[in-house]
Amino acid sequence: MMNEKCSGFVAAMALASCGALPAHSRVAPIARSQIESVVPQALALYAELHEHPELSNQEQRTASVIAKRMQMLGYEVHEKVGGHGVVGVLKNGPGVLVMLRTDMDALPVLEQTNIPGASVARAKDESGREVPVMHACGHDLHMAALMGTAEILANHRNLWAGTLVLVAQPAEERLSGARAMLKDGLYARFGKPTVAFAIHVHDKLPAGSVGYTYGPFAASADSVDLIVHGRGGHGAYPQDAVDPIVIAAKIVLSLQTIVSRENDPLDPVVISVGSIHGGLKHNTIPDDVKLELTVRTYHPESRRRVLAAIARIANAEAEAAGAKEKPTMVITEGTSATVSDETWTRRALEALGSVVDTGAIVAIRPEMGSEDFGEYAAGSVPTVMLQVGAVEPQKYEAFKTHGEPLAAIHSGQFLPAQPRTLQTAILVETTVALRYFQRD
């Protein structure tokens, strides 16, 4: 039962024209009825999670809510896997092991949607700063959709056989949660998946649509700290110093030749310097300058080559300037590329073709954004991620026709169109899971 506050929240976001699943949907009647029956409770859960977001590695309340929900549905629940991770297991006879994953963490973003139930949460980040907190990347919807799917599959075990493993993962935004759960024995303890599946909301697709790619879906991401060591001195006498600011400036420019002159242009690479800090006064040459980079690639060999090239160029520029010490290079966080296995993606799309609006399944371009779901491919596990459109159809038409801007994920204005986005997410997860449980 939704409380008064949750009801207001849902009503404020609902699209009156998108309240039901497509009339011509050919999904099995029992799955259709069950999807429609779980939506109100899923919306209430979404409202609760949206109002109470938690930062990466702080998802204690969120994990408790999800764990209790899994237990109510009859899953064998394991908490504190790789931090605040939650794993729910439902065994239903012999067969394949299908893993469905959701992320749980929110972002240090100030919500600006002005809806009832908007987040006013604040927390201290990893550096001790107090920051606003918001579910600005759709993880609240991902969790609500997974719980709706979990209910349908638990109530209709006659439709499938095998083992279902639900993974509620912490710290996706820090690109560390998947690795932490794997390191804590996710596959050793609960079984190696036959296939791992996840969804993500998309801020450039209309609600009711599904986006897919074959192969690379999201790029690997590496956060690189590069400290250039010089020799400080008076700005009036640069000949007595080794200026790390000049070295750093040359490194920034030279790094782009990795993209333009060392890389195959058909294999996308991005190197961006997001931060540069050095010095405290106009007339003082500092000892050190710190650069912070993000590096995006699609393939493991490209990733290794680009990171090695960054180190090579930094070292060469420092040596050319007469620095006595090589720059210090540290990769502070990173994740593998997320790749959708072609065979398993095709199986998913074949099933979805009969239950999603005609023309609503669309091929999308791979993105240079990152997602640590790719880490679950460890041990040659096939992974598949699909995008679920989250934009109100009227806003999408204005965007396509007149170029009206859309609220982007990670912004304070982002809010998936409800209830259609959640309905579609549950439909996608349920349909794909049932397809994956079928014996080929």
C-alpha positions in Angstrom: 0.0 0.0 0.0 1.4 3.4 -1.0 1.3 6.1 1.7 0.0 9.5 0.9 3.4 11.0 0.2 4.3 8.2 -2.2 1.0 8.5 -4.0 1.7 12.2 -4.6 5.2 11.5 -5.8 4.0 8.9 -8.4 1.1 11.1 -9.5 3.5 14.0 -10.1 5.6 11.9 -12.5 3.0 9.8 -14.2 2.2 10.1 -17.9 -1.6 9.8 -18.2 -1.2 8.5 -21.8 1.3 5.8 -20.9 -0.4 4.0 -18.1 -0.8 0.6 -19.7 1.3 -1.8 -21.7 0.9 -1.7 -25.5 -2.5 -3.0 -26.4 -1.2 -5.2 -29.2 1.4 -6.8 -27.0 1.6 -10.6 -27.5 3.2 -11.4 -24.2 1.8 -14.5 -22.5 -1.4 -13.5 -20.7 -0.1 -14.5 -17.2 3.1 -12.5 -17.7 1.1 -9.5 -18.9 -1.3 -9.6 -16.0 1.5 -10.1 -13.5 3.6 -7.2 -15.0 0.6 -4.9 -14.6 -0.2 -6.1 -11.1 3.3 -5.5 -9.7 3.7 -2.0 -11.1 1.9 -0.1 -8.3 4.1 -1.7 -5.6 7.2 -1.2 -7.8 6.3 2.5 -8.1 6.0 2.8 -4.4 9.4 1.2 -3.9 10.9 3.5 -6.5 9.4 6.5 -4.7 10.9 5.3 -1.4 14.3 4.7 -2.9 14.3 8.0 -4.8 13.6 9.9 -1.6 16.3 8.2 0.4 19.4 8.0 -1.9 22.8 6.9 -0.6 26.3 7.5 -2.0 28.7 4.8 -3.2 29.8 2.5 -0.4 27.2 4.0 2.0 24.2 2.0 0.7 23.3 0.5 4.1 19.7 1.5 4.2 19.1 0.8 0.5 20.6 -2.7 0.8 18.4 -3.4 3.8 15.3 -2.4 1.9 16.2 -4.6 -1.1 17.2 -7.6 1.1 13.9 -7.5 3.0 12.0 -7.3 -0.2 13.9 -10.4 -1.6 13.2 -12.3 1.6 9.5 -11.5 1.4 9.4 -13.0 -2.1 11.0 -16.2 -0.9 14.6 -15.8 -2.1 17.6 -17.1 -0.2 19.3 -13.8 0.7 22.9 -13.0 1.4 23.9 -9.5 2.6 27.2 -7.6 2.8 28.7 -9.3 -0.3 31.6 -7.0 -1.4 30.5 -4.2 0.9 26.8 -3.5 0.9 26.0 -5.9 -1.9 22.9 -8.1 -1.7 22.5 -11.5 -3.5 19.1 -13.3 -3.8 19.0 -16.9 -5.0 16.0 -18.8 -6.1 16.5 -22.4 -7.1 13.9 -24.0 -9.3 15.2 -27.4 -10.4 18.0 -28.2 -12.9 18.9 -25.8 -15.6 20.9 -22.7 -16.4 21.9 -20.0 -14.0 20.7 -16.6 -15.0 22.0 -13.5 -13.2 20.1 -10.3 -13.1 21.9 -7.3 -11.7 20.9 -3.8 -10.5 23.1 -1.0 -9.1 22.1 0.7 -5.8 24.3 3.9 -5.3 23.3 7.5 -5.9 25.4 10.6 -6.9 26.6 13.8 -5.1 24.0 15.9 -7.1 21.5 18.4 -5.9 18.0 17.4 -7.0 16.2 20.2 -9.0 13.1 18.3 -10.2 10.7 20.1 -7.7 8.5 17.0 -7.4 6.8 15.8 -4.2 9.3 13.3 -2.7 12.4 14.9 -4.2 15.5 14.0 -2.4 16.8 16.5 0.2 19.4 14.0 1.5 22.9 15.1 2.3 25.9 13.0 3.2 29.7 13.2 3.6 31.6 11.9 0.6 34.9 10.0 0.7 36.9 13.2 1.3 34.6 14.2 4.3 32.8 17.0 2.4 29.1 17.4 3.0 27.3 17.0 -0.4 23.7 16.7 -1.6 22.6 13.2 -2.8 20.3 12.2 -5.6 19.4 9.2 -7.7 20.4 11.0 -10.9 21.3 8.0 -12.9 18.2 5.8 -12.6 19.5 3.3 -10.1 16.3 3.7 -8.1 14.3 2.6 -11.1 16.7 -0.3 -11.8 16.1 -1.6 -8.3 12.4 -1.2 -8.4 12.2 -3.0 -11.8 14.3 -5.8 -10.6 12.1 -6.3 -7.6 9.0 -6.3 -9.8 10.7 -8.9 -12.0 11.7 -10.9 -9.0 8.1 -11.1 -7.8 6.8 -12.3 -11.2 9.5 -15.0 -11.5 9.0 -16.2 -7.9 5.2 -16.5 -8.4 5.4 -18.3 -11.7 8.1 -20.9 -11.4 6.1 -23.1 -13.7 7.3 -20.9 -16.6 11.0 -21.6 -16.0 13.6 -24.0 -14.6 17.1 -23.4 -13.3 18.6 -21.0 -10.8 17.9 -17.3 -10.7 20.5 -15.1 -9.0 19.6 -11.4 -8.3 22.6 -9.1 -7.6 22.1 -5.7 -6.0 25.5 -4.1 -6.4 27.0 -1.1 -4.5 29.4 1.5 -5.7 28.8 1.4 -9.5 29.4 5.1 -9.7 32.9 4.5 -8.2 33.5 1.7 -10.7 34.4 -0.6 -7.9 31.3 -2.5 -6.7 31.3 -5.3 -9.3 35.0 -6.1 -8.7 34.4 -6.0 -4.9 31.5 -8.5 -5.2 33.5 -10.8 -7.5 36.5 -10.6 -5.1 34.2 -11.6 -2.3 33.4 -14.8 -4.1 30.2 -14.0 -6.0 30.6 -16.8 -8.5 32.4 -19.2 -6.2 29.6 -18.9 -3.5 26.5 -18.6 -5.7 27.5 -20.2 -9.0 29.0 -19.0 -12.2 26.2 -17.6 -14.4 25.3 -19.0 -17.8 24.6 -15.4 -18.7 24.5 -12.1 -16.8 21.9 -9.5 -17.8 21.2 -5.8 -16.8 19.3 -2.8 -18.0 20.1 0.9 -17.8 17.7 3.9 -18.4 18.6 6.1 -21.4 18.2 9.8 -21.4 17.9 10.1 -25.2 15.3 7.4 -25.9 11.5 7.7 -25.4 9.8 5.8 -22.7 8.6 2.4 -24.0 11.6 1.9 -26.2 14.5 -0.5 -25.9 18.0 0.2 -27.2 20.7 -2.4 -27.9 24.2 -2.9 -29.3 26.2 -5.9 -30.4 29.6 -5.9 -28.9 31.0 -2.8 -27.1 28.2 -1.1 -25.1 30.1 1.2 -22.8 33.8 2.0 -22.7 36.4 1.0 -20.2 37.3 3.9 -17.9 40.5 4.7 -16.1 41.0 7.6 -13.7 44.7 8.5 -13.9 46.6 10.8 -11.4 49.8 12.1 -13.0 52.2 14.1 -10.7 54.9 16.0 -12.5 58.0 16.6 -10.4 60.1 19.7 -11.1 62.3 21.9 -9.0 60.7 25.0 -7.5 62.1 28.5 -7.5 61.6 32.2 -7.9 59.5 33.1 -11.0 62.0 35.9 -11.8 64.8 33.3 -12.2 63.4 30.4 -14.1 66.9 29.3 -15.1 67.4 28.1 -11.5 64.3 25.9 -11.5 62.8 23.0 -13.5 59.2 24.3 -14.1 56.6 21.5 -13.7 53.9 23.8 -15.0 55.6 24.0 -18.4 56.2 20.3 -18.5 52.6 19.6 -17.5 51.4 21.9 -20.3 53.4 20.1 -22.9 52.2 16.7 -21.6 48.5 17.9 -21.9 49.1 18.8 -25.6 51.2 15.8 -26.4 48.7 13.3 -25.0 46.3 14.2 -27.8 48.7 12.8 -30.3 48.0 9.4 -28.9 44.5 9.7 -30.2 45.3 11.5 -33.5 48.6 9.7 -34.4 49.0 6.5 -32.5 45.5 5.1 -32.6 43.4 3.5 -35.3 40.6 6.0 -36.0 38.1 3.2 -36.2 38.9 2.2 -32.6 37.6 5.1 -30.5 39.8 6.4 -27.7 39.2 9.5 -25.4 41.9 11.1 -23.2 40.6 14.1 -21.3 42.5 16.1 -18.7 39.8 17.1 -16.2 41.9 18.8 -13.5 45.3 20.5 -13.3 46.7 21.9 -10.1 50.1 23.5 -9.3 51.5 26.5 -7.6 50.3 29.0 -5.0 51.6 32.4 -6.0 52.3 34.5 -9.1 56.0 34.7 -8.8 56.8 31.2 -7.5 57.6 28.1 -9.6 56.2 25.1 -7.7 57.9 21.8 -7.1 55.0 19.7 -8.4 51.9 19.8 -10.7 49.1 17.3 -10.5 47.0 16.3 -13.6 43.8 14.2 -13.3 42.8 12.3 -16.5 40.0 10.1 -17.7 40.8 7.5 -20.3 38.2 5.7 -22.3 38.7 2.7 -24.7 36.7 -0.2 -25.9 39.2 -3.0 -26.2 41.7 -4.5 -23.6 44.7 -4.2 -26.0 43.8 -0.5 -26.7 43.5 0.1 -23.0 46.9 -1.3 -22.3 48.5 0.5 -25.2 47.0 3.9 -24.4 48.0 3.8 -20.7 51.5 2.8 -21.6 51.7 5.7 -24.1 50.6 8.2 -21.4 53.4 7.0 -19.2 55.9 7.1 -22.1 55.0 10.7 -23.1 55.0 12.0 -19.5 58.4 10.5 -18.9 59.8 11.9 -22.1 58.6 15.4 -21.6 60.0 15.4 -18.1 63.3 14.1 -19.3 63.4 16.6 -22.1 63.0 19.5 -19.6 65.8 18.2 -17.4 63.6 16.9 -14.5 65.6 14.5 -12.3 62.5 12.5 -11.4 60.0 10.7 -13.6 56.3 11.7 -13.2 54.3 9.6 -10.8 51.4 7.9 -12.5 48.7 6.1 -10.5 45.4 4.6 -11.8 43.0 5.4 -8.9 39.9 3.7 -10.3 39.0 1.8 -13.5 36.7 -0.7 -15.1 36.6 -2.9 -18.1 34.4 -2.1 -21.1 30.9 -3.5 -21.0 30.3 -5.8 -24.0 27.0 -7.2 -25.0 27.4 -10.8 -26.2 25.9 -11.0 -29.7 24.4 -14.5 -29.4 22.7 -13.7 -26.1 21.6 -10.2 -27.2 19.9 -11.7 -30.3 18.0 -14.2 -28.0 16.8 -11.3 -25.9 15.7 -9.3 -28.9 13.9 -12.2 -30.5 11.8 -12.6 -27.3 11.2 -8.8 -26.9 10.1 -8.5 -30.5 6.7 -10.0 -29.6 6.0 -7.9 -26.5 7.4 -4.4 -27.3 5.8 -1.9 -29.6 6.6 -2.2 -33.3 9.7 -0.1 -34.0 10.5 0.5 -30.4 13.5 -1.8 -30.4 16.3 0.4 -31.8 20.0 -0.1 -32.5 22.1 2.5 -30.6 25.7 3.6 -30.9 28.2 2.3 -28.3 29.0 5.0 -25.7 32.2 6.4 -24.3 30.5 6.5 -20.9 31.4 3.7 -18.5 29.6 1.0 -16.5 31.2 -1.6 -14.3 28.8 -4.3 -15.4 31.5 -5.4 -17.8 33.5 -6.8 -14.8 31.0 -9.7 -14.6 32.4 -11.1 -17.8 35.2 -12.5 -15.7 35.7 -16.2 -16.4 34.1 -15.8 -19.9 30.6 -15.2 -18.6 28.5 -13.7 -21.5 27.0 -10.4 -20.5 24.1 -8.4 -22.0 23.0 -4.9 -21.2 20.0 -3.2 -22.8 18.9 0.5 -22.6 15.4 1.3 -21.5 14.0 4.7 -22.8 13.3 7.1 -20.0 12.1 10.3 -21.8 8.5 11.5 -21.8 7.3 11.0 -25.4 6.2 14.7 -25.8 9.6 15.9 -24.6 11.3 13.4 -26.9 9.4 14.7 -29.9 10.3 18.3 -29.0 13.9 17.2 -28.7 13.9 15.5 -32.2 11.8 18.2 -33.9 13.0 21.4 -32.4 16.2 20.5 -30.6 14.7 21.1 -27.1 17.3 20.0 -24.6 16.6 16.9 -22.5 17.7 16.4 -18.9 20.8 14.3 -18.9 21.7 11.5 -16.5 23.9 12.8 -13.7 22.1 16.1 -13.7 19.7 17.5 -11.0 16.8 17.6 -13.5 16.9 13.9 -14.6 13.7 12.0 -13.9 12.5 8.9 -15.8 9.0 9.2 -17.2 6.6 7.2 -15.1 5.0 4.7 -15.0 5.9 3.7 -18.6 9.7 3.5 -18.1 9.2 1.2 -15.1 6.7 -0.9 -16.8 9.0 -1.4 -19.8 11.9 -2.2 -17.6 10.0 -5.0 -15.8 8.7 -6.2 -19.1 12.2 -6.4 -20.6 13.8 -8.1 -17.6 11.0 -10.6 -17.2 10.8 -11.5 -20.9 14.6 -11.8 -21.3 15.0 -13.9 -18.2 12.3 -16.3 -19.3 13.9 -16.6 -22.7 17.3 -17.2 -21.2 15.9 -20.0 -19.0 14.6 -21.9 -22.1 16.8 -24.7 -23.4 18.1 -24.1 -26.9 
